[in-house]
Structure formats: structure tokens, C-alpha cells
């Protein structure tokens, strides 16, 4: 079974950006956090925090990592390994009962990590400096 996770973005005074990324596979912090941290470090130097652009970059980044790590024969047969990712609304994510890890990308470039669905509770742990 996969480690299900959601990646959300902070959106100013309104709280959370209305769209986020659902990740069906490899959502555990040991896999996802280093990749997400590296991407955010790269983006911080290039552009102001805009949730829609950051989300697009996060989606593309994870697809690129997935392609690089996938079995080449699988990629030839089925194309990009996009199964297991879904861009969805916060309202949809609130209903997801099987989320094991939630990531909230803050406007300052930090990442708040919480176990379970963060949309049901406030995140308590910031694992990346700058939150």
C-alpha cells in the first residue's frame, strides 16, 4: 500500500489555497520531504510566492522524479507514471479519511508536516526552517 499524503499551500490571510496535490504513493516524509524542500529552495530564489505557480512546479517536479526512478520498460509501455497523483480541491481533500501525512507549504518557504489529514486539525510540527 502507498503512503497517502496531501500537499497544501498557504494563501495569505485566507488560510489555505483552494487547490492542492494528493499523492497516493511515497508520501512519507523520508521520500517526499527532501524533494519538496529542494524544490522550494530552488523556487525561493527565482520568484515571489504565488500558490498557483508553486503548485504547478510541485506537480511537475514530482512527475520528473517519478519518471527518473521508474522502470524504463514500464515507462515505455505506459508512458509517464502519473498514476497516484491528483490535483484536487481542499473540499475534496477534507473528505479523505486515509491521509497519512499532510504537508503545508508556508508563504515563507517552510513546510509544516503533520500526520493525518491537516484539514481536520492544525499542524504542530515544522520540520523545515523558515516556517
N, C-alpha and C positions, 0 to 999 in steps of 0.2 A: 504494500500500500504506500501511497505517496504521503508526504508531509504537506498538508494543505496550508496555504498562507494567503494573506491579503496584503497588498502594498497600497497605502493611502498617502495622500499629500495634504499638508496643512494649507488652508486657504484664507489667510488674513483673519479678520475679526469674525468671519462667518463660520470658522471652525475647520471642517474637512471639505476638500474639493469633492464635488458630487460624483466623480468617476474614479475608479481605482483598478488595480490589477489583481485578479485571482490567479493563484499559482497552485496547480494541483500536485506537482512533483517537486521534490527537493526544496521545500520551503523552510527547512530547519536553518537556524542561524549559522551553523557551520558551513553551509553551502551558499546561502543567499546573502548573508550579511557582508562578507568580503567583496562580493561582486557589486552589490548595491553601494557600499562605501566607496569603492574605487570609482564607480561611475559618478557619484555625487562630487567627489573631489575634482574630477575632470570638469564637470559642468560648472562648479563654483567659480572657476577661473575664467569661464567663457561667457556666461550670461547671467543676468538677473533672474531670481527665482520666479518662474512662471509655471504654475502647476500643469497646464496642458502640455507645454513643451517638455517639461521634465518627465511626465508620464509617457509621452511618445518615445523619449530616449530610453527610459527604463524598459519598455516593451521591446524595442529594437535590440537593446543590449542583451537581454535575456535570450532572445531568439538567436543572436550571434553566438553566445556562449553555448547554447544547446546544439547548434549546428557543428561547432568545433569539437564537441565532446561525443556526438552521436556516431554510431557505427556507419561508416561510409556506404555500406550496402543498404542499410536502412534508408539513408538519405536518398540514394539513387532510386530506390523502389517507391518511397512515399513522399519525396520532396522534403521541404522544411519540417522539422519536428515541432510543429506548433500545437499539437495536442497537449492539453494540460495548462494552457494559458487562456484567460478570458478577461477582456475589459468589460467591466460591468458597473452599474450604479451603486452608490452607497446603500440605497434602499434594498437592492438585491442582496448585497453583502450582509446586511443586518439580519437577513433570514437564514444565513448559512450557519448551521449548527456544528459542522465538523471542522471548523477552522482551528488549527493547532497553534499557529504563530501569526501575529499581526505586526506589520511594520508601518510606522507613521513617519514620513519624511517631513521634517520641520522646515520652516522658512529660512532658518539659519543654517541649514545644511546638516543638521543632526538627524539621527534615526532613533525613534523611540520604539523599543521592541517589547511586546507583551505576549504572553502565552494565552491562547484562546482568542476569541473574537473581540478586538479592541472596541468595536462599536457597541458592545454590551457593557464595557467598563473603561475607566481611564487607565492609560498606560502608566506603569510605575517605574520602569527601568529604561534609562537612556544609555545605550551601550556605546554610542559614538559621541565624542566630544563636540560641542557646538550646539547642542540641543537647547 
